[in-house]
């Protein structure tokens, strides 16, 4: 990614988040969260902390950030200048791997891979509910890896079972997607048209799952020029892909609608 005066070499990026003119990158090599101002083309250190391959970040309105800190089993809430505003901790929070904001109820959801459960916090960081999602066989999720909340649904990425489990906001099972199509999924997002986007590190591809009027799931696969996919974010119609091996962020523009060449299961 360009910066004033040339290029800044990332060390080992593991997570990315975008909002407005800013791109935030959690970098293991630099042990910091970096911020790139796309309008001014300036790179800076946003917040220094211990970064692990499991560190994940999400950006929300006002350029505020939520950050998973798996080493200390907590969530950090940072302001636009990288200052710590709040620390979210709880006895039940062991291995946070994803964060999502539930705008409709004013809650923060944290996916915990230790117990494969969802912890629901209010905006002040108080635990108010614990969800125990299951798949269509009523079996607990085995390898919770990523999560998004869109249109009053929770989309959970199960890396071990290689599938997406969809629940309502109370954790009740709705649907399973992607079984037999995913191999090594690492990240999930849902775009404004309702397409479910999954980054798969097995063959460095991005899969687009779509649902038609008859509720049939179609999937389209796009190969991307990456060496090792590690994470992904979506802001507006721009997709940000983390290539940890090449130490770079690849940015792609999404197009609508889905092409008519979509193959059906």
C-alpha positions as CSV (number, residue, x, y, z in Angstrom):
1,X,0.0,0.0,0.0
2,X,1.4,3.4,-0.9
3,X,2.5,6.0,1.7
4,X,3.9,9.5,1.6
5,X,7.4,9.3,0.2
6,X,7.2,5.8,-1.1
7,X,6.0,2.4,0.3
8,X,5.7,1.0,3.8
9,X,6.5,-2.7,4.0
10,X,4.1,-4.5,6.3
11,X,5.6,-7.1,8.6
12,X,3.0,-9.9,8.8
13,X,-0.5,-8.6,8.5
14,X,-3.2,-10.8,10.0
15,X,-6.4,-8.7,10.1
16,X,-7.8,-5.7,8.3
17,X,-10.7,-3.3,8.9
18,X,-11.8,-0.4,6.8
19,X,-14.0,2.6,7.5
20,X,-14.4,5.8,5.4
21,X,-10.9,6.9,4.3
22,X,-9.0,4.7,6.7
23,X,-7.7,1.1,6.5
24,X,-6.6,-0.5,9.8
25,X,-4.1,-3.4,9.8
26,X,-3.2,-5.7,12.7
27,X,0.5,-6.6,12.0
28,X,2.3,-9.4,13.9
29,X,5.7,-8.3,12.5
30,X,5.3,-4.7,13.7
31,X,3.4,-5.6,16.9
32,X,1.0,-2.8,16.3
33,X,-2.2,-1.8,14.6
34,X,-1.3,0.4,11.7
35,X,-3.6,2.9,10.0
36,X,-3.5,4.0,6.4
37,X,-5.1,7.3,5.4
38,X,-6.1,6.6,1.8
39,X,-7.0,10.3,1.1
40,X,-3.7,11.7,2.3
41,X,-1.7,8.5,1.5
42,X,-0.1,8.5,5.0
43,X,0.8,5.4,7.0
44,X,1.0,5.6,10.8
45,X,1.0,3.5,14.0
46,X,-2.5,3.6,15.4
47,X,-2.1,1.5,18.5
48,X,0.8,-0.5,19.9
49,X,0.0,-3.9,21.5
50,X,0.8,-7.5,21.4
51,X,-0.5,-8.9,18.1
52,X,-0.9,-12.6,17.5
53,X,-2.2,-14.5,14.4
54,X,-5.6,-14.6,16.1
55,X,-5.9,-10.9,16.6
56,X,-9.0,-9.5,14.8
57,X,-10.3,-5.9,14.4
58,X,-13.5,-4.3,13.3
59,X,-14.1,-0.6,12.5
60,X,-17.3,1.1,13.3
61,X,-18.8,4.5,12.7
62,X,-16.7,7.4,13.8
63,X,-13.4,5.5,13.1
64,X,-13.6,3.6,16.4
65,X,-12.1,0.1,16.7
66,X,-12.9,-3.1,18.5
67,X,-9.8,-5.4,18.9
68,X,-9.6,-9.0,20.1
69,X,-6.7,-9.6,22.5
70,X,-6.5,-13.4,22.7
71,X,-3.4,-13.3,24.9
72,X,-5.3,-11.6,27.7
73,X,-8.8,-12.9,26.9
74,X,-10.3,-9.5,26.3
75,X,-11.7,-7.0,23.8
76,X,-10.3,-3.5,23.5
77,X,-12.4,-0.5,22.4
78,X,-10.3,2.3,20.9
79,X,-11.2,5.8,19.8
80,X,-10.2,7.4,16.5
81,X,-6.8,8.4,18.0
82,X,-6.0,4.8,19.2
83,X,-6.7,5.6,22.9
84,X,-8.2,2.9,25.0
85,X,-11.8,3.8,26.0
86,X,-13.0,0.5,27.4
87,X,-11.8,-3.0,28.1
88,X,-14.3,-5.9,27.9
89,X,-13.5,-8.9,30.0
90,X,-15.5,-11.7,31.5
91,X,-14.9,-15.0,33.2
92,X,-16.6,-16.8,30.2
93,X,-14.5,-15.0,27.6
94,X,-11.4,-17.2,26.9
95,X,-10.5,-17.1,23.2
96,X,-12.1,-14.3,21.3
97,X,-11.8,-14.7,17.5
98,X,-14.4,-12.3,16.1
99,X,-16.5,-9.3,17.0
100,X,-19.7,-8.0,15.5
101,X,-22.0,-5.1,16.3
102,X,-25.8,-5.7,16.5
103,X,-27.1,-2.3,15.6
104,X,-30.8,-3.3,16.0
105,X,-30.4,-4.1,19.7
106,X,-27.3,-2.0,20.6
107,X,-25.2,-5.0,21.5
108,X,-21.7,-6.3,20.9
109,X,-21.3,-10.0,20.0
110,X,-18.0,-11.8,20.6
111,X,-17.3,-15.2,19.1
112,X,-15.3,-17.3,21.5
113,X,-13.5,-20.3,20.0
114,X,-12.6,-21.9,23.4
115,X,-16.2,-22.9,24.1
116,X,-17.5,-22.3,20.6
117,X,-20.1,-19.9,21.9
118,X,-21.3,-16.3,21.4
119,X,-21.0,-13.8,24.2
120,X,-23.4,-10.8,24.0
121,X,-22.3,-7.6,25.8
122,X,-24.1,-4.3,26.1
123,X,-22.3,-1.1,25.0
124,X,-20.8,-0.7,28.5
125,X,-19.1,-4.1,28.3
126,X,-21.5,-6.0,30.6
127,X,-22.3,-9.6,29.7
128,X,-26.0,-9.9,29.1
129,X,-26.4,-13.2,27.3
130,X,-24.5,-16.3,26.1
131,X,-25.5,-18.1,22.9
132,X,-24.7,-21.7,22.1
133,X,-25.3,-22.1,18.4
134,X,-25.7,-25.5,16.8
135,X,-25.8,-26.8,13.2
136,X,-28.7,-28.5,11.4
137,X,-28.0,-31.8,13.2
138,X,-28.2,-30.0,16.6
139,X,-24.5,-30.5,17.1
140,X,-22.5,-27.6,18.6
141,X,-20.2,-25.6,16.3
142,X,-16.8,-27.2,16.4
143,X,-14.4,-24.6,15.0
144,X,-15.8,-21.1,15.4
145,X,-13.6,-18.9,13.3
146,X,-15.4,-15.7,12.2
147,X,-18.8,-14.0,12.5
148,X,-20.9,-11.2,11.1
149,X,-24.3,-9.8,12.0
150,X,-26.4,-8.6,9.1
151,X,-30.2,-8.0,8.8
152,X,-31.0,-9.6,12.2
153,X,-29.1,-12.8,11.4
154,X,-25.8,-14.1,12.8
155,X,-23.5,-15.8,10.2
156,X,-21.0,-18.1,11.9
157,X,-18.0,-19.6,10.1
158,X,-17.1,-23.1,11.3
159,X,-13.6,-23.9,10.0
160,X,-13.5,-27.5,11.2
161,X,-16.9,-28.5,9.8
162,X,-16.2,-26.3,6.7
163,X,-19.6,-24.6,6.7
164,X,-21.5,-21.5,7.5
165,X,-24.2,-21.7,10.2
166,X,-26.9,-19.0,10.2
167,X,-28.9,-18.2,13.3
168,X,-31.3,-15.5,14.4
169,X,-30.2,-12.9,16.9
170,X,-31.0,-15.2,19.8
171,X,-28.8,-18.0,18.5
172,X,-31.7,-20.2,17.1
173,X,-30.6,-22.2,14.1
174,X,-31.9,-21.1,10.7
175,X,-29.7,-22.5,7.9
176,X,-26.4,-24.2,7.0
177,X,-24.5,-23.0,3.9
178,X,-21.3,-24.0,2.1
179,X,-21.0,-27.6,3.2
180,X,-18.9,-29.6,0.7
181,X,-17.7,-26.3,-0.9
182,X,-15.4,-24.9,1.7
183,X,-12.0,-26.3,2.5
184,X,-10.0,-23.9,4.7
185,X,-12.3,-20.9,5.3
186,X,-10.7,-18.1,7.3
187,X,-13.1,-15.1,7.0
188,X,-16.7,-14.3,6.2
189,X,-18.6,-11.1,5.2
190,X,-22.1,-10.4,3.8
191,X,-22.5,-7.6,1.2
192,X,-25.4,-5.2,0.6
193,X,-27.1,-7.6,-1.9
194,X,-27.1,-10.4,0.6
195,X,-24.3,-12.4,-0.9
196,X,-22.2,-14.3,1.6
197,X,-18.5,-13.9,0.9
198,X,-16.0,-16.4,2.3
199,X,-12.2,-16.2,2.0
200,X,-10.7,-19.7,1.6
201,X,-7.0,-20.2,2.3
202,X,-6.8,-23.7,0.8
203,X,-6.7,-22.4,-2.8
204,X,-6.6,-18.6,-2.1
205,X,-10.1,-18.1,-3.5
206,X,-13.1,-16.0,-2.6
207,X,-16.5,-17.7,-2.7
208,X,-19.8,-15.9,-3.2
209,X,-22.9,-17.7,-1.9
210,X,-26.3,-16.3,-3.1
211,X,-29.9,-17.3,-2.4
212,X,-32.5,-17.1,-5.1
213,X,-36.3,-16.6,-4.7
214,X,-36.8,-20.4,-4.3
215,X,-34.2,-20.3,-1.5
216,X,-31.7,-22.4,-3.5
217,X,-28.1,-21.6,-2.7
218,X,-25.8,-20.9,-5.6
219,X,-22.0,-20.4,-5.4
220,X,-19.5,-18.6,-7.6
221,X,-15.7,-18.9,-7.0
222,X,-13.2,-16.2,-7.8
223,X,-9.4,-16.8,-7.7
224,X,-7.4,-13.9,-6.3
225,X,-3.8,-13.1,-6.7
226,X,-2.7,-13.9,-3.2
227,X,-0.1,-16.2,-1.6
228,X,-1.8,-16.9,1.7
229,X,-5.2,-15.5,2.6
230,X,-5.5,-14.8,6.4
231,X,-8.4,-12.3,6.7
232,X,-10.9,-10.1,5.0
233,X,-13.1,-7.0,5.5
234,X,-15.8,-5.4,3.4
235,X,-16.7,-1.7,3.4
236,X,-19.3,-0.4,1.0
237,X,-18.5,-2.2,-2.2
238,X,-14.7,-2.7,-1.5
239,X,-13.3,-6.0,-0.4
240,X,-10.0,-5.9,1.6
241,X,-8.0,-9.2,1.6
242,X,-5.1,-9.9,3.9
243,X,-2.2,-11.7,2.2
244,X,0.0,-12.7,5.1
245,X,2.7,-14.4,3.1
246,X,3.2,-11.5,0.7
247,X,2.8,-9.0,3.5
248,X,0.2,-6.9,1.7
249,X,-3.5,-5.9,1.6
250,X,-5.2,-6.5,-1.7
251,X,-8.3,-4.3,-2.5
252,X,-11.0,-5.4,-4.9
253,X,-14.2,-3.7,-6.0
254,X,-17.4,-5.7,-6.0
255,X,-19.8,-5.6,-8.8
256,X,-23.5,-6.2,-8.8
257,X,-25.6,-8.2,-9.6
258,X,-24.2,-11.7,-9.5
259,X,-23.2,-12.9,-12.9
260,X,-25.6,-15.2,-14.7
261,X,-22.9,-17.9,-14.9
262,X,-23.4,-18.8,-11.3
263,X,-23.3,-22.6,-10.8
264,X,-25.9,-24.3,-8.6
265,X,-25.3,-27.0,-6.1
